[in-house]
Amino acid sequence: MDERQRRLGLNETLFREVNERVKSVSEAFAEPASMAEFVCECGDDSCVARIQMSLDEYEFVRSSPIRFAVVKGHELPEVERVISENDRFTVVEKLRGGPAELAEAHDPRG
């Protein structure tokens, strides 16, 4: 994994930690099927895009430490593959090797 991929991965894990806090707050006020606003978990540290997801959808993303939710078009094919998408967001999974290992090592649920 080169330095650019490492930096992108660290940015993504930071956004994931922010979303874990969003989820905690949302759980206190909403039903699991209701919508909440999460931040895009892409590797661009200047991205300010938001994603509407239900708490159940968020749990699907979090069911694997190598998955991230991004705005459509924010995928990085050199380090991840698309595993699902809808009109609100895309779920990507880190490729095995350096990117996946970094995501697993920084999993807030790990």
N, C-alpha and C positions, 0 to 999 in steps of 0.2 A: 504494500500500500504506500503510495507516494504521499508527500506532505499535503498536497491539495485535497486528496481523498480523506486524509486524516482530519483536516480542518473542516471539511464539509460534514463529516460524520459527527464531529464534536458539536457543530452548530445544530444538527438534527437532534442530537440527544438533549441539548439544552431546550429546544422547543418542546420535546416530548415531556420534559420535567414541568414546563409551564402548563402543558395540557393535563398533566396529572393533578395539578392544583385546581385547574378549571373544573375537572371532573369532581373533585372532592366538594367544591362549593356547590356545583350543580346538583349533586346527589342530595344535599341538604334541603333543596327547594323544589326538586322536580321528580317526576316519575321516570323510570328507566327508558321508556319509549319517547319521552319528550325531547325536543331539540335543545342543543346548547351550542354556543359559539366557541370553537377551538382555533388555535393558531395553526397555520400551515407548518408542517414539520420538514420542509425542504431544507437543503443545505445552504441556501442563500441567507446570510446573516442580515441582509437589508430587507428581506421579505416581510411585509406587514399584512399579508392576505389572511382572511378568516375563512373558516370552514364550518358550515352548519352540519352537525351530526347528532344523532340520538345517543344517549348513554350506552345503549345496546350496541350501536355501530362502533362506538369508541372502544367498547370491550372486545369486539371482534379484532380491531386493529391491535390492541394491547395483548391479545391472546398469544402473540409471539413477540419476543423481544427484538426480532429483526424486521418488524413491520412498522411502517410510518404512514400517516395520512398527509397527502399533499394536494394542493390545487392542481387541477388538470393542466398539464403542460410544464409542471415543475419537476417532472421525473428526470432522473439522471441515469440513462441506460448503461453508462460505464461502471456503475456501482450498485444498481438495483434493477429489479424487474417489476412490472405491473402485475398484480395478482387479482385486482378487481377495480372497477370504476363505476361511477354513476354520474348523474348530472351535477352533483355537489362537490365530489372529491374523488381522488384516486388513492388506492392503497398500494404501496410498493413494499417490496421485500428485498432486503440487502442480499447481494450475492455472497456466496460462501467465500471464506478467506478473510482478509483484513477488514472490509466494511462490516461484515456480519459479526466478527469477533469484537469489534469496537462497540457496535450496538448492544451486544450481549453484555459486555463488560460494564456499560454505563446504564443498564436497565434499572430504573428506580424501583421496580418490583422484584428485582433479583436478589 
